[in-house]
Amino acid sequence: SQPPLSRLVARVERHLGVRLFDRTGRGVAPTEAGRAYLDEARRVLRLASDAADAARRAAAGRAGLLRLGFD
């Protein structure tokens, strides 16, 4: 049976319809598609982390819009 990580990678490859890795007898190496996917996946993870930080700042009152008015 395949290890869990290998099954997950195979599932992602099927979903995308591309090979992310070239598999050889000596190991694996990312394909051009795999490198592009990794770059974008890292960007998405950074954005998700930034979104969580923004929500925490807003909840703590350290971000948001403050409007003051006077007559």
C-alpha positions in Angstrom: 0.0 0.0 0.0 1.2 3.5 -0.7 2.2 5.8 2.1 -0.3 8.5 3.0 1.8 11.4 1.4 2.2 9.5 -1.9 -1.6 8.9 -2.0 -2.3 12.6 -1.3 0.2 13.7 -4.0 -1.4 11.3 -6.5 -4.8 12.6 -5.6 -3.8 16.2 -6.2 -2.2 15.2 -9.5 -5.4 13.6 -10.6 -7.4 16.6 -9.6 -5.1 19.0 -11.4 -4.7 16.7 -14.4 -0.9 17.2 -14.4 2.2 15.5 -13.0 3.8 17.4 -10.1 6.8 15.1 -9.8 9.0 13.0 -12.1 9.5 9.7 -10.3 12.7 7.7 -10.9 14.3 4.7 -9.3 16.5 7.1 -7.3 13.8 9.5 -6.1 11.5 12.2 -7.2 12.0 15.7 -8.7 9.4 18.4 -9.3 8.2 19.0 -12.8 7.8 22.5 -14.2 4.1 22.2 -13.2 5.1 21.1 -9.7 7.4 24.1 -9.3 4.7 26.5 -10.5 2.1 24.9 -8.2 4.5 25.1 -5.2 5.1 28.8 -5.8 1.4 29.5 -5.9 0.6 27.3 -3.0 3.2 29.2 -0.9 1.6 32.5 -2.0 -1.9 31.2 -1.0 -0.6 30.1 2.4 1.0 33.5 3.0 -2.3 35.2 2.1 -4.2 32.9 4.4 -1.8 33.8 7.3 -2.1 37.5 6.5 -5.9 37.2 6.6 -5.9 35.5 10.0 -3.5 38.2 11.3 -5.8 41.0 10.0 -8.8 39.4 11.7 -7.0 39.2 15.0 -5.8 42.8 14.7 -9.4 43.9 13.9 -10.8 41.9 16.8 -8.3 43.5 19.2 -9.2 47.0 18.0 -5.8 47.5 16.3 -7.2 47.8 12.8 -10.2 49.1 11.1 -11.8 52.4 10.3 -12.3 55.1 12.9 -14.6 58.0 12.0 -14.8 61.1 14.2 -17.2 63.9 13.7 -17.9 67.2 15.5 -20.1 70.3 15.1 
